[in-house]
């Protein structure tokens, strides 16, 4: 429609996660028609769970992406938890667009422990199946991790099987160009079943939200209740 504003997409892969005790670089990448759009300027306002604005560094544009640094001192008076809000007011072609993202403050960020070598241990012919345009399955690993990372878990090793099976589900779903009945489709279903089973038997040391330490009896581990699906959240919880 003539005269209407352009609809832009802010590419946020899940909620924003701030780690206490360190400076955090946050960013907002804006796209339209599949292309990165460079804002002329911008401002970031961050609200804590009580809807109080905290200070954030000025917005700079690096490689076409707006970014800012949230300092450790700006977070020092806040307790870890979710309910945070990030508002990016970016000027694009003379108009200010505000993109909002939810988020959390955590004691420590959790990182994955699975890489291509682990996938090949589970399914050796993935090296042969890799598209010629790719050199790694990292994009699949990243997407799988984005779907499972939001659990209140202290030990990343507890998620090794879940991460491996979720990645293989994504890989074989992408490979299953023949649809239901193809060998790749059957492999996807196979790994979906293993993924569901891995969630069902998953046990892990869980954090105590107010202290960041393992909760309960020393050495005790927690298991999910019922069937857990990758990407779901337990009480909106995060890691310590």
ABEGO torsion letter per residue (X at the ends): XBGBBBBBBBBBBEBBBBBBGBBBBBBBBBBBGGBBBBBABBBBBBBBAAGBBBBBBBBBBBGGBBBBBBBAAAAAABBBEBGBBBBBBBBBGGBBBBBBBBBBBBABBBBBABBAAAAAAABAAAAAABBAABABAAAAAAAAAAAAABBBBABAAAAAAAAAAAAAAAAAAAABAAEBGBAAAAAAAAAAAAAAAAAAABBBBBBBAAAGBBBEBBGBBBBBBEBBBBGBBBGGBBBX
